[in-house]
Amino acid sequence: MSNYFLSPRAISSLHRQKKWSIAQFGYDRTKKYFLDMNEKLQYLSDNYRKIPNRNDLTGDYGLCLYTVLKHYVVFIPLDDGIYIADILGKMQDIPNILQENFSVFQRELMNFKK
């Protein structure tokens, strides 16, 4: 079993998404959604080598994308799993967000590796 590690940005995104989801759908439905998300993130960390590249959305940044429920997981492969840089809604402008935040992703990854 591999590991997945959440960046500060990914944690912040999850908190915002959870707060919005509770307001829209209630606690029980939100809890189930995020339990399902956790299962899918674990699946991703165990199988990320099999995930095709999405260069159409990620460009040449060396970032990877995986669809989890209604989100894109932005991740970077590591020796012992994956580093999740962010979790974005599918309706967002993914290429633009990745371009604008690439330096943040890199900085957070470097801090994580320390």
Biopython code that builds the backbone (N, CA, C, O; Angstrom):
import numpy as np
from Bio.PDB.StructureBuilder import StructureBuilder

atoms = [
    (1, "MET", "N", (0.846, -1.184, 0.000)),
    (1, "MET", "CA", (0.000, 0.000, 0.000)),
    (1, "MET", "C", (0.888, 1.242, 0.000)),
    (1, "MET", "O", (1.768, 1.391, 0.847)),
    (2, "SER", "N", (0.646, 2.117, -0.948)),
    (2, "SER", "CA", (1.391, 3.366, -1.055)),
    (2, "SER", "C", (0.715, 4.450, -0.232)),
    (2, "SER", "O", (-0.396, 4.278, 0.269)),
    (3, "ASN", "N", (1.402, 5.550, -0.109)),
    (3, "ASN", "CA", (0.893, 6.677, 0.667)),
    (3, "ASN", "C", (0.502, 7.822, -0.251)),
    (3, "ASN", "O", (1.013, 7.957, -1.363)),
    (4, "TYR", "N", (-0.412, 8.638, 0.240)),
    (4, "TYR", "CA", (-0.618, 9.926, -0.402)),
    (4, "TYR", "C", (-0.454, 11.001, 0.660)),
    (4, "TYR", "O", (-0.855, 10.846, 1.813)),
    (5, "PHE", "N", (0.151, 12.091, 0.223)),
    (5, "PHE", "CA", (0.457, 13.212, 1.101)),
    (5, "PHE", "C", (-0.242, 14.450, 0.555)),
    (5, "PHE", "O", (-0.163, 14.738, -0.640)),
    (6, "LEU", "N", (-0.913, 15.167, 1.415)),
    (6, "LEU", "CA", (-1.646, 16.366, 1.006)),
    (6, "LEU", "C", (-0.813, 17.615, 1.251)),
    (6, "LEU", "O", (-0.259, 17.802, 2.334)),
    (7, "SER", "N", (-0.731, 18.463, 0.241)),
    (7, "SER", "CA", (-0.065, 19.750, 0.394)),
    (7, "SER", "C", (-0.941, 20.674, 1.237)),
    (7, "SER", "O", (-2.134, 20.415, 1.397)),
    (8, "PRO", "N", (-0.367, 21.745, 1.775)),
    (8, "PRO", "CA", (-1.198, 22.734, 2.478)),
    (8, "PRO", "C", (-2.317, 23.271, 1.589)),
    (8, "PRO", "O", (-3.429, 23.512, 2.058)),
    (9, "ARG", "N", (-2.020, 23.456, 0.311)),
    (9, "ARG", "CA", (-3.025, 23.965, -0.622)),
    (9, "ARG", "C", (-4.161, 22.953, -0.801)),
    (9, "ARG", "O", (-5.330, 23.336, -0.826)),
    (10, "ALA", "N", (-3.825, 21.670, -0.925)),
    (10, "ALA", "CA", (-4.838, 20.629, -1.075)),
    (10, "ALA", "C", (-5.713, 20.542, 0.174)),
    (10, "ALA", "O", (-6.928, 20.375, 0.074)),
    (11, "ILE", "N", (-5.100, 20.654, 1.335)),
    (11, "ILE", "CA", (-5.863, 20.626, 2.594)),
    (11, "ILE", "C", (-6.839, 21.796, 2.636)),
    (11, "ILE", "O", (-7.999, 21.630, 3.012)),
    (12, "SER", "N", (-6.371, 22.966, 2.252)),
    (12, "SER", "CA", (-7.227, 24.148, 2.232)),
    (12, "SER", "C", (-8.383, 23.961, 1.241)),
    (12, "SER", "O", (-9.524, 24.310, 1.544)),
    (13, "SER", "N", (-8.091, 23.416, 0.071)),
    (13, "SER", "CA", (-9.142, 23.170, -0.925)),
    (13, "SER", "C", (-10.177, 22.195, -0.384)),
    (13, "SER", "O", (-11.378, 22.407, -0.555)),
    (14, "LEU", "N", (-9.727, 21.134, 0.263)),
    (14, "LEU", "CA", (-10.655, 20.156, 0.823)),
    (14, "LEU", "C", (-11.538, 20.773, 1.903)),
    (14, "LEU", "O", (-12.732, 20.481, 1.974)),
    (15, "HIS", "N", (-10.954, 21.627, 2.745)),
    (15, "HIS", "CA", (-11.748, 22.295, 3.782)),
    (15, "HIS", "C", (-12.832, 23.174, 3.155)),
    (15, "HIS", "O", (-13.981, 23.153, 3.597)),
    (16, "ARG", "N", (-12.473, 23.938, 2.137)),
    (16, "ARG", "CA", (-13.458, 24.789, 1.451)),
    (16, "ARG", "C", (-14.546, 23.940, 0.797)),
    (16, "ARG", "O", (-15.732, 24.254, 0.895)),
    (17, "GLN", "N", (-14.133, 22.861, 0.129)),
    (17, "GLN", "CA", (-15.098, 22.002, -0.546)),
    (17, "GLN", "C", (-16.023, 21.313, 0.451)),
    (17, "GLN", "O", (-17.215, 21.146, 0.191)),
    (18, "LYS", "N", (-15.474, 20.921, 1.580)),
    (18, "LYS", "CA", (-16.292, 20.257, 2.603)),
    (18, "LYS", "C", (-17.317, 21.234, 3.190)),
    (18, "LYS", "O", (-18.481, 20.880, 3.376)),
    (19, "LYS", "N", (-16.885, 22.440, 3.475)),
    (19, "LYS", "CA", (-17.787, 23.459, 4.018)),
    (19, "LYS", "C", (-18.919, 23.756, 3.041)),
    (19, "LYS", "O", (-20.080, 23.851, 3.439)),
    (20, "TRP", "N", (-18.576, 23.902, 1.754)),
    (20, "TRP", "CA", (-19.584, 24.160, 0.733)),
    (20, "TRP", "C", (-20.541, 22.980, 0.635)),
    (20, "TRP", "O", (-21.755, 23.168, 0.554)),
    (21, "SER", "N", (-20.000, 21.763, 0.641)),
    (21, "SER", "CA", (-20.817, 20.561, 0.501)),
    (21, "SER", "C", (-21.796, 20.401, 1.665)),
    (21, "SER", "O", (-22.950, 20.031, 1.450)),
    (22, "ILE", "N", (-21.357, 20.671, 2.874)),
    (22, "ILE", "CA", (-22.256, 20.581, 4.032)),
    (22, "ILE", "C", (-23.410, 21.567, 3.883)),
    (22, "ILE", "O", (-24.563, 21.242, 4.167)),
    (23, "ALA", "N", (-23.081, 22.783, 3.431)),
    (23, "ALA", "CA", (-24.130, 23.790, 3.242)),
    (23, "ALA", "C", (-25.118, 23.382, 2.146)),
    (23, "ALA", "O", (-26.311, 23.665, 2.253)),
    (24, "GLN", "N", (-24.634, 22.726, 1.103)),
    (24, "GLN", "CA", (-25.482, 22.341, -0.026)),
    (24, "GLN", "C", (-26.230, 21.027, 0.198)),
    (24, "GLN", "O", (-27.399, 20.906, -0.168)),
    (25, "PHE", "N", (-25.554, 20.042, 0.802)),
    (25, "PHE", "CA", (-26.089, 18.682, 0.827)),
    (25, "PHE", "C", (-26.265, 18.089, 2.218)),
    (25, "PHE", "O", (-26.845, 17.012, 2.357)),
    (26, "GLY", "N", (-25.779, 18.767, 3.243)),
    (26, "GLY", "CA", (-25.902, 18.253, 4.594)),
    (26, "GLY", "C", (-24.709, 17.408, 5.010)),
    (26, "GLY", "O", (-23.886, 16.996, 4.192)),
    (27, "TYR", "N", (-24.649, 17.169, 6.308)),
    (27, "TYR", "CA", (-23.495, 16.495, 6.896)),
    (27, "TYR", "C", (-23.358, 15.043, 6.434)),
    (27, "TYR", "O", (-22.266, 14.627, 6.046)),
    (28, "ASP", "N", (-24.439, 14.266, 6.469)),
    (28, "ASP", "CA", (-24.349, 12.836, 6.162)),
    (28, "ASP", "C", (-23.900, 12.581, 4.725)),
    (28, "ASP", "O", (-23.031, 11.744, 4.479)),
    (29, "ARG", "N", (-24.486, 13.291, 3.795)),
    (29, "ARG", "CA", (-24.098, 13.118, 2.379)),
    (29, "ARG", "C", (-22.654, 13.564, 2.149)),
    (29, "ARG", "O", (-21.915, 12.931, 1.395)),
    (30, "THR", "N", (-22.261, 14.651, 2.798)),
    (30, "THR", "CA", (-20.890, 15.145, 2.678)),
    (30, "THR", "C", (-19.903, 14.136, 3.265)),
    (30, "THR", "O", (-18.851, 13.874, 2.683)),
    (31, "LYS", "N", (-20.250, 13.579, 4.415)),
    (31, "LYS", "CA", (-19.364, 12.587, 5.036)),
    (31, "LYS", "C", (-19.146, 11.403, 4.102)),
    (31, "LYS", "O", (-18.012, 10.954, 3.933)),
    (32, "LYS", "N", (-20.209, 10.894, 3.497)),
    (32, "LYS", "CA", (-20.081, 9.771, 2.570)),
    (32, "LYS", "C", (-19.223, 10.152, 1.365)),
    (32, "LYS", "O", (-18.374, 9.371, 0.934)),
    (33, "TYR", "N", (-19.441, 11.343, 0.825)),
    (33, "TYR", "CA", (-18.679, 11.812, -0.337)),
    (33, "TYR", "C", (-17.185, 11.831, -0.028)),
    (33, "TYR", "O", (-16.372, 11.375, -0.832)),
    (34, "PHE", "N", (-16.833, 12.358, 1.133)),
    (34, "PHE", "CA", (-15.418, 12.471, 1.463)),
    (34, "PHE", "C", (-14.807, 11.132, 1.879)),
    (34, "PHE", "O", (-13.601, 10.938, 1.726)),
    (35, "LEU", "N", (-15.598, 10.223, 2.389)),
    (35, "LEU", "CA", (-15.102, 8.863, 2.624)),
    (35, "LEU", "C", (-14.821, 8.175, 1.280)),
    (35, "LEU", "O", (-13.814, 7.484, 1.123)),
    (36, "ASP", "N", (-15.721, 8.374, 0.325)),
    (36, "ASP", "CA", (-15.498, 7.841, -1.025)),
    (36, "ASP", "C", (-14.253, 8.466, -1.651)),
    (36, "ASP", "O", (-13.463, 7.777, -2.296)),
    (37, "MET", "N", (-14.086, 9.761, -1.458)),
    (37, "MET", "CA", (-12.916, 10.438, -2.006)),
    (37, "MET", "C", (-11.641, 9.848, -1.405)),
    (37, "MET", "O", (-10.670, 9.608, -2.123)),
    (38, "ASN", "N", (-11.638, 9.616, -0.105)),
    (38, "ASN", "CA", (-10.471, 9.036, 0.544)),
    (38, "ASN", "C", (-10.121, 7.671, -0.069)),
    (38, "ASN", "O", (-8.950, 7.378, -0.313)),
    (39, "GLU", "N", (-11.134, 6.849, -0.313)),
    (39, "GLU", "CA", (-10.902, 5.542, -0.948)),
    (39, "GLU", "C", (-10.272, 5.709, -2.326)),
    (39, "GLU", "O", (-9.343, 4.985, -2.682)),
    (40, "LYS", "N", (-10.775, 6.654, -3.090)),
    (40, "LYS", "CA", (-10.264, 6.869, -4.440)),
    (40, "LYS", "C", (-8.854, 7.456, -4.419)),
    (40, "LYS", "O", (-8.049, 7.157, -5.301)),
    (41, "LEU", "N", (-8.551, 8.282, -3.430)),
    (41, "LEU", "CA", (-7.191, 8.808, -3.303)),
    (41, "LEU", "C", (-6.218, 7.684, -2.948)),
    (41, "LEU", "O", (-5.085, 7.667, -3.428)),
    (42, "GLN", "N", (-6.653, 6.762, -2.120)),
    (42, "GLN", "CA", (-5.805, 5.615, -1.796)),
    (42, "GLN", "C", (-5.591, 4.746, -3.032)),
    (42, "GLN", "O", (-4.483, 4.271, -3.281)),
    (43, "TYR", "N", (-6.656, 4.543, -3.800)),
    (43, "TYR", "CA", (-6.531, 3.792, -5.055)),
    (43, "TYR", "C", (-5.513, 4.478, -5.971)),
    (43, "TYR", "O", (-4.648, 3.823, -6.551)),
    (44, "LEU", "N", (-5.627, 5.784, -6.091)),
    (44, "LEU", "CA", (-4.701, 6.539, -6.927)),
    (44, "LEU", "C", (-3.270, 6.356, -6.456)),
    (44, "LEU", "O", (-2.379, 6.115, -7.270)),
    (45, "SER", "N", (-3.037, 6.466, -5.161)),
    (45, "SER", "CA", (-1.666, 6.342, -4.654)),
    (45, "SER", "C", (-1.097, 4.946, -4.907)),
    (45, "SER", "O", (0.112, 4.791, -5.078)),
    (46, "ASP", "N", (-1.958, 3.935, -4.932)),
    (46, "ASP", "CA", (-1.511, 2.568, -5.200)),
    (46, "ASP", "C", (-1.328, 2.288, -6.691)),
    (46, "ASP", "O", (-0.593, 1.372, -7.063)),
    (47, "ASN", "N", (-1.987, 3.066, -7.540)),
    (47, "ASN", "CA", (-2.017, 2.758, -8.973)),
    (47, "ASN", "C", (-1.613, 3.910, -9.882)),
    (47, "ASN", "O", (-1.900, 3.866, -11.078)),
    (48, "TYR", "N", (-0.960, 4.929, -9.360)),
    (48, "TYR", "CA", (-0.698, 6.135, -10.150)),
    (48, "TYR", "C", (0.151, 5.862, -11.388)),
    (48, "TYR", "O", (0.074, 6.614, -12.358)),
    (49, "ARG", "N", (0.947, 4.818, -11.375)),
    (49, "ARG", "CA", (1.793, 4.522, -12.543)),
    (49, "ARG", "C", (0.961, 4.099, -13.752)),
    (49, "ARG", "O", (1.433, 4.172, -14.887)),
    (50, "LYS", "N", (-0.259, 3.662, -13.518)),
    (50, "LYS", "CA", (-1.150, 3.215, -14.591)),
    (50, "LYS", "C", (-2.011, 4.346, -15.153)),
    (50, "LYS", "O", (-2.712, 4.161, -16.148)),
    (51, "ILE", "N", (-1.957, 5.506, -14.519)),
    (51, "ILE", "CA", (-2.817, 6.626, -14.914)),
    (51, "ILE", "C", (-2.207, 7.327, -16.131)),
    (51, "ILE", "O", (-1.047, 7.736, -16.087)),
    (52, "PRO", "N", (-2.971, 7.469, -17.207)),
    (52, "PRO", "CA", (-2.436, 8.159, -18.390)),
    (52, "PRO", "C", (-2.216, 9.646, -18.112)),
    (52, "PRO", "O", (-2.927, 10.262, -17.319)),
    (53, "ASN", "N", (-1.216, 10.199, -18.785)),
    (53, "ASN", "CA", (-0.938, 11.635, -18.655)),
    (53, "ASN", "C", (-2.072, 12.438, -19.263)),
    (53, "ASN", "O", (-2.717, 12.001, -20.217)),
    (54, "ARG", "N", (-2.306, 13.600, -18.711)),
    (54, "ARG", "CA", (-3.318, 14.535, -19.228)),
    (54, "ARG", "C", (-2.631, 15.829, -19.652)),
    (54, "ARG", "O", (-2.969, 16.913, -19.177)),
    (55, "ASN", "N", (-1.658, 15.694, -20.555)),
    (55, "ASN", "CA", (-0.914, 16.865, -21.011)),
    (55, "ASN", "C", (-1.807, 17.909, -21.653)),
    (55, "ASN", "O", (-1.435, 19.081, -21.724)),
    (56, "ASP", "N", (-2.990, 17.502, -22.126)),
    (56, "ASP", "CA", (-3.925, 18.472, -22.693)),
    (56, "ASP", "C", (-4.359, 19.481, -21.640)),
    (56, "ASP", "O", (-4.707, 20.614, -21.971)),
    (57, "LEU", "N", (-4.342, 19.076, -20.373)),
    (57, "LEU", "CA", (-4.714, 19.976, -19.277)),
    (57, "LEU", "C", (-3.516, 20.447, -18.464)),
    (57, "LEU", "O", (-3.526, 21.561, -17.940)),
    (58, "THR", "N", (-2.481, 19.613, -18.350)),
    (58, "THR", "CA", (-1.357, 19.947, -17.467)),
    (58, "THR", "C", (-0.206, 20.627, -18.179)),
    (58, "THR", "O", (0.652, 21.219, -17.525)),
    (59, "GLY", "N", (-0.162, 20.559, -19.505)),
    (59, "GLY", "CA", (0.955, 21.157, -20.225)),
    (59, "GLY", "C", (2.247, 20.441, -19.893)),
    (59, "GLY", "O", (2.257, 19.226, -19.695)),
    (60, "ASP", "N", (3.332, 21.184, -19.833)),
    (60, "ASP", "CA", (4.656, 20.621, -19.601)),
    (60, "ASP", "C", (5.154, 20.862, -18.175)),
    (60, "ASP", "O", (6.357, 21.009, -17.960)),
    (61, "TYR", "N", (4.257, 20.903, -17.218)),
    (61, "TYR", "CA", (4.643, 21.223, -15.853)),
    (61, "TYR", "C", (5.076, 20.010, -15.036)),
    (61, "TYR", "O", (5.546, 20.171, -13.910)),
    (62, "GLY", "N", (4.931, 18.814, -15.571)),
    (62, "GLY", "CA", (5.294, 17.622, -14.817)),
    (62, "GLY", "C", (4.268, 17.264, -13.758)),
    (62, "GLY", "O", (4.538, 16.453, -12.872)),
    (63, "LEU", "N", (3.104, 17.863, -13.849)),
    (63, "LEU", "CA", (2.015, 17.549, -12.930)),
    (63, "LEU", "C", (1.133, 16.473, -13.549)),
    (63, "LEU", "O", (1.070, 16.335, -14.770)),
    (64, "CYS", "N", (0.466, 15.728, -12.710)),
    (64, "CYS", "CA", (-0.447, 14.689, -13.176)),
    (64, "CYS", "C", (-1.846, 15.004, -12.671)),
    (64, "CYS", "O", (-2.021, 15.659, -11.644)),
    (65, "LEU", "N", (-2.834, 14.527, -13.409)),
    (65, "LEU", "CA", (-4.235, 14.734, -13.036)),
    (65, "LEU", "C", (-4.953, 13.399, -12.990)),
    (65, "LEU", "O", (-4.674, 12.490, -13.771)),
    (66, "TYR", "N", (-5.874, 13.309, -12.062)),
    (66, "TYR", "CA", (-6.719, 12.125, -11.966)),
    (66, "TYR", "C", (-8.104, 12.589, -11.541)),
    (66, "TYR", "O", (-8.237, 13.416, -10.639)),
    (67, "THR", "N", (-9.126, 12.062, -12.185)),
    (67, "THR", "CA", (-10.495, 12.413, -11.851)),
    (67, "THR", "C", (-10.959, 11.596, -10.657)),
    (67, "THR", "O", (-10.929, 10.366, -10.678)),
    (68, "VAL", "N", (-11.387, 12.296, -9.621)),
    (68, "VAL", "CA", (-11.975, 11.666, -8.439)),
    (68, "VAL", "C", (-13.319, 12.332, -8.208)),
    (68, "VAL", "O", (-13.402, 13.501, -7.833)),
    (69, "LEU", "N", (-14.369, 11.555, -8.444)),
    (69, "LEU", "CA", (-15.728, 12.050, -8.287)),
    (69, "LEU", "C", (-15.903, 13.305, -9.124)),
    (69, "LEU", "O", (-15.785, 13.236, -10.347)),
    (70, "LYS", "N", (-16.179, 14.450, -8.512)),
    (70, "LYS", "CA", (-16.409, 15.685, -9.270)),
    (70, "LYS", "C", (-15.200, 16.617, -9.238)),
    (70, "LYS", "O", (-15.331, 17.831, -9.398)),
    (71, "HIS", "N", (-14.021, 16.031, -9.029)),
    (71, "HIS", "CA", (-12.804, 16.829, -8.880)),
    (71, "HIS", "C", (-11.663, 16.269, -9.719)),
    (71, "HIS", "O", (-11.665, 15.105, -10.119)),
    (72, "TYR", "N", (-10.696, 17.135, -9.970)),
    (72, "TYR", "CA", (-9.407, 16.721, -10.500)),
    (72, "TYR", "C", (-8.415, 16.766, -9.359)),
    (72, "TYR", "O", (-8.307, 17.772, -8.659)),
    (73, "VAL", "N", (-7.698, 15.687, -9.175)),
    (73, "VAL", "CA", (-6.613, 15.646, -8.204)),
    (73, "VAL", "C", (-5.333, 15.969, -8.971)),
    (73, "VAL", "O", (-4.981, 15.278, -9.926)),
    (74, "VAL", "N", (-4.646, 17.019, -8.546)),
    (74, "VAL", "CA", (-3.372, 17.404, -9.131)),
    (74, "VAL", "C", (-2.304, 16.758, -8.252)),
    (74, "VAL", "O", (-2.222, 17.035, -7.055)),
    (75, "PHE", "N", (-1.480, 15.887, -8.862)),
    (75, "PHE", "CA", (-0.509, 15.178, -8.043)),
    (75, "PHE", "C", (0.848, 15.058, -8.721)),
    (75, "PHE", "O", (0.991, 15.228, -9.932)),
    (76, "ILE", "N", (1.837, 14.758, -7.883)),
    (76, "ILE", "CA", (3.208, 14.564, -8.327)),
    (76, "ILE", "C", (3.654, 13.206, -7.789)),
    (76, "ILE", "O", (3.591, 12.974, -6.582)),
    (77, "PRO", "N", (4.106, 12.301, -8.666)),
    (77, "PRO", "CA", (4.570, 10.997, -8.194)),
    (77, "PRO", "C", (5.824, 11.120, -7.314)),
    (77, "PRO", "O", (6.712, 11.930, -7.580)),
    (78, "LEU", "N", (5.867, 10.311, -6.284)),
    (78, "LEU", "CA", (7.019, 10.209, -5.387)),
    (78, "LEU", "C", (7.494, 8.755, -5.370)),
    (78, "LEU", "O", (6.835, 7.879, -5.931)),
    (79, "ASP", "N", (8.610, 8.504, -4.742)),
    (79, "ASP", "CA", (9.104, 7.131, -4.637)),
    (79, "ASP", "C", (8.165, 6.243, -3.827)),
    (79, "ASP", "O", (8.046, 5.050, -4.106)),
    (80, "ASP", "N", (7.502, 6.814, -2.831)),
    (80, "ASP", "CA", (6.676, 6.012, -1.929)),
    (80, "ASP", "C", (5.191, 6.371, -1.988)),
    (80, "ASP", "O", (4.462, 6.161, -1.018)),
    (81, "GLY", "N", (4.744, 6.907, -3.116)),
    (81, "GLY", "CA", (3.337, 7.268, -3.257)),
    (81, "GLY", "C", (3.187, 8.506, -4.110)),
    (81, "GLY", "O", (3.889, 8.679, -5.106)),
    (82, "ILE", "N", (2.268, 9.366, -3.715)),
    (82, "ILE", "CA", (2.024, 10.594, -4.465)),
    (82, "ILE", "C", (1.901, 11.783, -3.516)),
    (82, "ILE", "O", (1.513, 11.646, -2.356)),
    (83, "TYR", "N", (2.241, 12.939, -4.046)),
    (83, "TYR", "CA", (2.087, 14.210, -3.352)),
    (83, "TYR", "C", (0.945, 14.936, -4.041)),
    (83, "TYR", "O", (1.044, 15.278, -5.219)),
    (84, "ILE", "N", (-0.128, 15.172, -3.320)),
    (84, "ILE", "CA", (-1.298, 15.836, -3.894)),
    (84, "ILE", "C", (-1.132, 17.342, -3.722)),
    (84, "ILE", "O", (-1.187, 17.874, -2.613)),
    (85, "ALA", "N", (-0.927, 18.009, -4.854)),
    (85, "ALA", "CA", (-0.673, 19.452, -4.852)),
    (85, "ALA", "C", (-1.956, 20.251, -4.661)),
    (85, "ALA", "O", (-1.951, 21.300, -4.016)),
    (86, "ASP", "N", (-3.062, 19.751, -5.226)),
    (86, "ASP", "CA", (-4.334, 20.460, -5.086)),
    (86, "ASP", "C", (-5.464, 19.534, -5.523)),
    (86, "ASP", "O", (-5.236, 18.522, -6.186)),
    (87, "ILE", "N", (-6.672, 19.896, -5.145)),
    (87, "ILE", "CA", (-7.867, 19.193, -5.572)),
    (87, "ILE", "C", (-8.828, 20.257, -6.080)),
    (87, "ILE", "O", (-9.302, 21.104, -5.323)),
    (88, "LEU", "N", (-9.105, 20.193, -7.384)),
    (88, "LEU", "CA", (-9.849, 21.249, -8.064)),
    (88, "LEU", "C", (-11.177, 20.727, -8.591)),
    (88, "LEU", "O", (-11.289, 19.563, -8.974)),
    (89, "GLY", "N", (-12.169, 21.585, -8.606)),
    (89, "GLY", "CA", (-13.452, 21.235, -9.200)),
    (89, "GLY", "C", (-13.318, 21.091, -10.706)),
    (89, "GLY", "O", (-12.556, 21.822, -11.338)),
    (90, "LYS", "N", (-14.046, 20.163, -11.274)),
    (90, "LYS", "CA", (-13.951, 19.912, -12.718)),
    (90, "LYS", "C", (-14.358, 21.111, -13.564)),
    (90, "LYS", "O", (-13.922, 21.243, -14.708)),
    (91, "MET", "N", (-15.178, 21.972, -13.016)),
    (91, "MET", "CA", (-15.671, 23.105, -13.791)),
    (91, "MET", "C", (-14.685, 24.271, -13.816)),
    (91, "MET", "O", (-14.919, 25.259, -14.512)),
    (92, "GLN", "N", (-13.599, 24.170, -13.074)),
    (92, "GLN", "CA", (-12.617, 25.250, -13.037)),
    (92, "GLN", "C", (-11.745, 25.226, -14.292)),
    (92, "GLN", "O", (-11.693, 24.222, -15.003)),
    (93, "ASP", "N", (-11.071, 26.326, -14.551)),
    (93, "ASP", "CA", (-10.157, 26.449, -15.691)),
    (93, "ASP", "C", (-8.824, 25.805, -15.298)),
    (93, "ASP", "O", (-7.901, 26.487, -14.852)),
    (94, "ILE", "N", (-8.739, 24.499, -15.469)),
    (94, "ILE", "CA", (-7.612, 23.719, -14.971)),
    (94, "ILE", "C", (-6.269, 24.186, -15.547)),
    (94, "ILE", "O", (-5.348, 24.443, -14.772)),
    (95, "PRO", "N", (-6.117, 24.308, -16.869)),
    (95, "PRO", "CA", (-4.812, 24.739, -17.390)),
    (95, "PRO", "C", (-4.352, 26.078, -16.818)),
    (95, "PRO", "O", (-3.179, 26.240, -16.480)),
    (96, "ASN", "N", (-5.268, 27.029, -16.711)),
    (96, "ASN", "CA", (-4.917, 28.348, -16.191)),
    (96, "ASN", "C", (-4.529, 28.279, -14.708)),
    (96, "ASN", "O", (-3.556, 28.907, -14.291)),
    (97, "ILE", "N", (-5.283, 27.525, -13.923)),
    (97, "ILE", "CA", (-4.977, 27.387, -12.497)),
    (97, "ILE", "C", (-3.617, 26.732, -12.299)),
    (97, "ILE", "O", (-2.839, 27.159, -11.446)),
    (98, "LEU", "N", (-3.329, 25.700, -13.079)),
    (98, "LEU", "CA", (-2.033, 25.030, -12.954)),
    (98, "LEU", "C", (-0.889, 25.965, -13.322)),
    (98, "LEU", "O", (0.145, 25.991, -12.654)),
    (99, "GLN", "N", (-1.084, 26.725, -14.380)),
    (99, "GLN", "CA", (-0.045, 27.678, -14.793)),
    (99, "GLN", "C", (0.172, 28.741, -13.718)),
    (99, "GLN", "O", (1.312, 29.040, -13.363)),
    (100, "GLU", "N", (-0.903, 29.306, -13.206)),
    (100, "GLU", "CA", (-0.796, 30.372, -12.218)),
    (100, "GLU", "C", (-0.212, 29.896, -10.891)),
    (100, "GLU", "O", (0.421, 30.678, -10.182)),
    (101, "ASN", "N", (-0.414, 28.633, -10.549)),
    (101, "ASN", "CA", (-0.025, 28.140, -9.230)),
    (101, "ASN", "C", (1.155, 27.177, -9.241)),
    (101, "ASN", "O", (1.493, 26.603, -8.206)),
    (102, "PHE", "N", (1.785, 26.992, -10.395)),
    (102, "PHE", "CA", (2.878, 26.040, -10.480)),
    (102, "PHE", "C", (3.990, 26.342, -9.488)),
    (102, "PHE", "O", (4.517, 25.426, -8.857)),
    (103, "SER", "N", (4.354, 27.604, -9.341)),
    (103, "SER", "CA", (5.433, 27.947, -8.402)),
    (103, "SER", "C", (5.028, 27.645, -6.959)),
    (103, "SER", "O", (5.875, 27.262, -6.153)),
    (104, "VAL", "N", (3.751, 27.811, -6.622)),
    (104, "VAL", "CA", (3.260, 27.468, -5.282)),
    (104, "VAL", "C", (3.371, 25.968, -5.071)),
    (104, "VAL", "O", (3.821, 25.518, -4.017)),
    (105, "PHE", "N", (2.959, 25.184, -6.076)),
    (105, "PHE", "CA", (3.058, 23.727, -5.976)),
    (105, "PHE", "C", (4.511, 23.307, -5.752)),
    (105, "PHE", "O", (4.793, 22.467, -4.898)),
    (106, "GLN", "N", (5.419, 23.884, -6.512)),
    (106, "GLN", "CA", (6.841, 23.550, -6.393)),
    (106, "GLN", "C", (7.382, 23.909, -5.008)),
    (106, "GLN", "O", (8.101, 23.121, -4.393)),
    (107, "ARG", "N", (7.038, 25.090, -4.527)),
    (107, "ARG", "CA", (7.525, 25.540, -3.212)),
    (107, "ARG", "C", (7.000, 24.630, -2.107)),
    (107, "ARG", "O", (7.748, 24.240, -1.210)),
    (108, "GLU", "N", (5.728, 24.295, -2.173)),
    (108, "GLU", "CA", (5.158, 23.420, -1.144)),
    (108, "GLU", "C", (5.779, 22.021, -1.206)),
    (108, "GLU", "O", (6.001, 21.393, -0.171)),
    (109, "LEU", "N", (6.055, 21.540, -2.411)),
    (109, "LEU", "CA", (6.701, 20.237, -2.545)),
    (109, "LEU", "C", (8.114, 20.265, -1.961)),
    (109, "LEU", "O", (8.517, 19.324, -1.278)),
    (110, "MET", "N", (8.862, 21.326, -2.222)),
    (110, "MET", "CA", (10.216, 21.428, -1.678)),
    (110, "MET", "C", (10.179, 21.480, -0.154)),
    (110, "MET", "O", (11.015, 20.862, 0.505)),
    (111, "ASN", "N", (9.229, 22.205, 0.408)),
    (111, "ASN", "CA", (9.093, 22.243, 1.866)),
    (111, "ASN", "C", (8.714, 20.877, 2.424)),
    (111, "ASN", "O", (9.162, 20.499, 3.507)),
    (112, "PHE", "N", (7.901, 20.148, 1.699)),
    (112, "PHE", "CA", (7.504, 18.807, 2.120)),
    (112, "PHE", "C", (8.689, 17.856, 2.131)),
    (112, "PHE", "O", (8.803, 17.017, 3.025)),
    (113, "LYS", "N", (9.571, 17.979, 1.148)),
    (113, "LYS", "CA", (10.708, 17.071, 1.040)),
    (113, "LYS", "C", (11.791, 17.337, 2.074)),
    (113, "LYS", "O", (12.665, 16.497, 2.287)),
    (114, "LYS", "N", (11.740, 18.497, 2.716)),
    (114, "LYS", "CA", (12.780, 18.844, 3.709)),
    (114, "LYS", "C", (12.691, 17.983, 4.930)),
    (114, "LYS", "O", (13.486, 18.141, 5.856)),
]
sb = StructureBuilder()
sb.init_structure("model")
sb.init_model(0)
sb.init_chain("A")
sb.init_seg("    ")
for serial, (resi, resn, name, xyz) in enumerate(atoms, 1):
    if name == "N":
        sb.init_residue(resn, " ", resi, " ")
    sb.init_atom(name, np.array(xyz, "f"), 0.0, 1.0, " ", f" {name:<3s}", serial, name[0])
structure = sb.get_structure()
